[in-house]
Amino acid sequence: MKKEIGHYMNLPYKIEIVKDNEFNSYVAICPELKGCITTGETEYEALKNLEDAKRIWLIDALESNGNIPEPVLHNALR
C-alpha cells in the first residue's frame, strides 16, 4: 500500500539548524532526506522553510517512486 504525503510529513525526521555567520542567516537540514536543505534569516524562518522543502522533497520522491527513508529514532539522552 502506497503511503500518502501526510504520513511522511508527520514522521519525526531529524532537523538540524546551523548559524551561517558568513551570510548572517540560518541553514536548516533534514539529514535523513538527502539534499533536503534550506535557509532563513532567523531560526524560525529556516524551520518554516524546511517544512516547505521537506514537502517538496517528499512529493518529488512519491511521484518518481523514489525511496523515502523512515526516520531513525534519536535518543535524546545520549
C-alpha positions as a LaTeX table, in Angstrom:
\begin{tabular}{lrrr}
\hline
Residue & $x$ (\AA) & $y$ (\AA) & $z$ (\AA) \\
\hline
Met1 & 0.00 & 0.00 & 0.00 \\
Lys2 & 1.42 & 3.37 & $-1.03$ \\
Lys3 & 1.71 & 5.88 & 1.80 \\
Glu4 & 0.47 & 9.44 & 1.39 \\
Ile5 & 2.36 & 12.71 & 1.84 \\
Gly6 & 0.62 & 13.37 & 5.17 \\
His7 & 2.06 & 10.18 & 6.61 \\
Tyr8 & 5.62 & 11.25 & 5.86 \\
Met9 & 5.12 & 14.88 & 6.88 \\
Asn10 & 4.09 & 13.72 & 10.36 \\
Leu11 & 7.10 & 11.47 & 10.92 \\
Pro12 & 9.76 & 12.71 & 13.36 \\
Tyr13 & 12.64 & 13.31 & 10.95 \\
Lys14 & 15.80 & 14.77 & 12.48 \\
Ile15 & 16.23 & 18.51 & 11.97 \\
Glu16 & 19.49 & 20.43 & 12.24 \\
Ile17 & 19.69 & 24.23 & 12.28 \\
Val18 & 23.09 & 25.88 & 11.98 \\
Lys19 & 24.03 & 29.56 & 12.09 \\
Asp20 & 25.79 & 30.73 & 8.90 \\
Asn21 & 27.89 & 33.66 & 10.11 \\
Glu22 & 29.16 & 34.47 & 6.62 \\
Phe23 & 25.67 & 35.27 & 5.34 \\
Asn24 & 24.13 & 36.15 & 8.74 \\
Ser25 & 21.42 & 33.53 & 8.25 \\
Tyr26 & 20.46 & 30.04 & 9.37 \\
Val27 & 20.70 & 26.77 & 7.47 \\
Ala28 & 18.08 & 24.08 & 8.17 \\
Ile29 & 18.74 & 20.48 & 7.16 \\
Cys30 & 16.77 & 17.26 & 7.27 \\
Pro31 & 19.75 & 14.88 & 7.01 \\
Glu32 & 17.65 & 11.74 & 6.64 \\
Leu33 & 16.20 & 13.13 & 3.39 \\
Lys34 & 19.34 & 13.56 & 1.30 \\
Gly35 & 19.53 & 17.06 & $-0.18$ \\
Cys36 & 16.64 & 18.47 & 1.88 \\
Ile37 & 18.15 & 21.78 & 2.94 \\
Thr38 & 17.09 & 25.43 & 3.07 \\
Thr39 & 17.91 & 28.74 & 4.73 \\
Gly40 & 16.23 & 31.60 & 6.54 \\
Glu41 & 17.09 & 34.93 & 8.15 \\
Thr42 & 16.00 & 33.57 & 11.56 \\
Glu43 & 15.89 & 30.10 & 13.09 \\
Tyr44 & 12.10 & 30.22 & 12.91 \\
Glu45 & 12.13 & 31.18 & 9.22 \\
Ala46 & 14.66 & 28.43 & 8.44 \\
Leu47 & 12.48 & 25.87 & 10.23 \\
Lys48 & 9.37 & 27.08 & 8.41 \\
Asn49 & 11.20 & 26.93 & 5.08 \\
Leu50 & 12.40 & 23.42 & 5.91 \\
Glu51 & 8.79 & 22.24 & 6.22 \\
Asp52 & 8.17 & 23.52 & 2.68 \\
Ala53 & 11.42 & 21.94 & 1.41 \\
Lys54 & 10.52 & 18.64 & 3.09 \\
Arg55 & 7.06 & 18.64 & 1.47 \\
Ile56 & 8.57 & 19.31 & $-1.98$ \\
Trp57 & 11.24 & 16.64 & $-1.42$ \\
Leu58 & 8.63 & 14.06 & $-0.39$ \\
Ile59 & 6.22 & 14.89 & $-3.23$ \\
Asp60 & 9.04 & 14.51 & $-5.74$ \\
Ala61 & 10.04 & 11.16 & $-4.22$ \\
Leu62 & 6.44 & 9.91 & $-4.22$ \\
Glu63 & 5.85 & 10.97 & $-7.84$ \\
Ser64 & 9.08 & 9.34 & $-9.03$ \\
Asn65 & 8.55 & 6.19 & $-6.92$ \\
Gly66 & 11.80 & 7.01 & $-5.14$ \\
Asn67 & 12.91 & 5.55 & $-1.85$ \\
Ile68 & 11.69 & 7.52 & 1.16 \\
Pro69 & 13.56 & 6.51 & 4.29 \\
Glu70 & 11.74 & 6.25 & 7.57 \\
Pro71 & 13.29 & 8.44 & 10.27 \\
Val72 & 15.81 & 6.97 & 12.65 \\
Leu73 & 14.67 & 7.17 & 16.24 \\
His74 & 17.06 & 9.53 & 18.01 \\
Asn75 & 17.86 & 9.04 & 21.67 \\
Ala76 & 17.74 & 12.43 & 23.42 \\
Leu77 & 19.64 & 11.03 & 26.42 \\
Arg78 & 22.87 & 10.12 & 24.62 \\
\hline
\end{tabular}
